[in-house]
């Protein structure tokens, strides 16, 4: 009887260890570059509420597979409104940004920071967060990094 209890205990421990090691693992964040985000085409669409044409994104399959995934990306910071913790991450320094030089909207993304933080213009940082694709809210950027935080490679 004692042997049966010992064997039952080993079996239970073995099943527990096996169950915990076979549990699905959370995927590591995808390290992406701004080139990954170029898989998008834009068409002009009339928005009557603003009485103007606005570029409407059609995200390609390469970008769509990144939607709602945790990603890591490096870029230049552009503080938009430090009182509301609003920042833009850009593929280029502020002097070469989308609004100034005619590069596309795919070269910027909104940072929705996990914690309040201050940054300097053109500070280069790497961020980790959940990539959101926006094709409907004209008052928001097409790419949004949600729950963004500085990534130090850890």
Secondary structure, 3 states (H helix, E strand, C coil): CHHHHHHHHHHHHHHHHHHHHCCCCCCCCEECCHHHHHCEEEEEEEECCCCEEEEEEEECHHHHCCCCCEEEEEEEEEEEEHHHCEEEEECCCHHHCHHHHCCCHHHEEEEEECCCCCCCCCCEEEEEEEEEECCCCCCCCCEEEEEEEECCCC
